[in-house]
Amino acid sequence: MDDLITRLPLIIILIVLFIIIVLRRTKESLRWVLIGEEFGDKGEQLRRDYERLADAGFEVRIERGVKTSFLFRRFSKNLDDRVAVYALKEDIDRVERFLSQPKRR
């Protein structure tokens, strides 16, 4: 009985901490909108778009490759050259307008 009294509060604390962590991560990921995701040469073009957006002062982030575990790495041969660009949800209209403009050289 004493063992149950000790474990129950710890289990409740762990559950509450798990919920808090998941909610914070979800809230953070909902701030970002995927602009584009490409592989290979198109991914390099997307990386250049990311640099243009960053130079223009937009808050953007980039993901390169897909993180896979050792066991699944052999199944993900072509995923290492993946490029994904994200922008803040409140800036997405301005970002799309900026990207639709012709590039200045």
C-alpha positions in Angstrom: 0.0 0.0 0.0 2.8 2.4 0.8 4.3 1.7 -2.6 1.1 2.8 -4.3 1.0 6.0 -2.3 4.5 6.8 -3.4 4.0 6.0 -7.1 0.6 7.6 -7.7 1.8 11.2 -7.2 4.9 10.6 -9.3 2.8 9.2 -12.1 0.4 12.2 -11.9 3.4 14.6 -12.0 4.8 12.8 -15.0 1.5 12.9 -16.9 1.1 16.6 -16.1 4.6 17.4 -17.3 4.1 15.4 -20.5 0.9 17.3 -21.3 2.6 20.6 -20.7 5.5 19.7 -23.0 3.3 18.5 -25.7 1.1 21.6 -25.5 4.1 23.9 -25.7 5.6 22.1 -28.7 2.2 22.1 -30.5 1.7 25.8 -29.9 5.2 26.5 -31.2 4.7 24.3 -34.3 1.4 26.0 -35.1 3.2 29.3 -35.5 5.0 28.1 -38.6 3.6 27.4 -42.1 5.3 25.3 -44.7 6.3 27.4 -47.7 7.8 24.6 -49.7 9.5 21.3 -49.6 11.7 20.0 -52.3 14.5 17.5 -53.0 17.7 17.7 -55.0 18.2 20.7 -57.4 14.8 22.1 -56.6 15.7 22.0 -52.9 18.7 24.1 -53.7 16.4 26.7 -55.4 14.3 26.6 -52.3 17.4 27.2 -50.1 18.1 30.3 -52.2 14.6 31.5 -51.6 15.2 31.0 -47.9 18.3 33.2 -48.1 16.4 35.9 -50.0 13.6 35.9 -47.4 16.1 36.0 -44.5 18.0 38.9 -46.2 14.7 40.7 -46.6 14.1 40.5 -42.8 11.4 37.8 -42.7 11.5 35.3 -39.8 11.9 32.0 -41.6 13.4 28.7 -40.7 14.8 25.8 -42.8 15.0 22.1 -42.3 17.5 20.0 -44.2 17.2 16.3 -44.5 15.0 13.9 -42.5 16.2 12.6 -39.2 15.9 8.9 -39.2 17.1 6.3 -36.8 19.9 3.8 -37.6 17.4 1.1 -38.3 15.4 3.1 -40.9 18.3 4.9 -42.6 18.6 2.3 -45.4 14.9 3.0 -46.3 15.5 6.7 -46.6 18.2 6.9 -49.2 16.8 10.0 -51.0 15.6 11.9 -48.0 19.0 13.4 -47.1 18.7 16.1 -49.8 15.3 17.3 -48.5 14.9 21.0 -48.0 11.8 22.5 -46.3 11.3 26.2 -45.6 8.8 27.6 -43.0 7.6 31.1 -42.3 5.6 32.6 -39.5 1.8 32.3 -39.9 1.2 36.0 -39.5 3.8 36.8 -42.3 2.7 34.2 -44.8 0.8 36.7 -47.1 3.8 39.1 -47.2 6.2 36.2 -47.9 4.1 34.9 -50.8 3.9 38.4 -52.3 7.7 38.8 -51.9 8.4 35.4 -53.5 6.0 36.1 -56.4 8.0 39.3 -57.3 10.7 38.9 -59.9 14.2 38.5 -58.5 16.3 41.6 -58.5 19.9 41.2 -59.6 
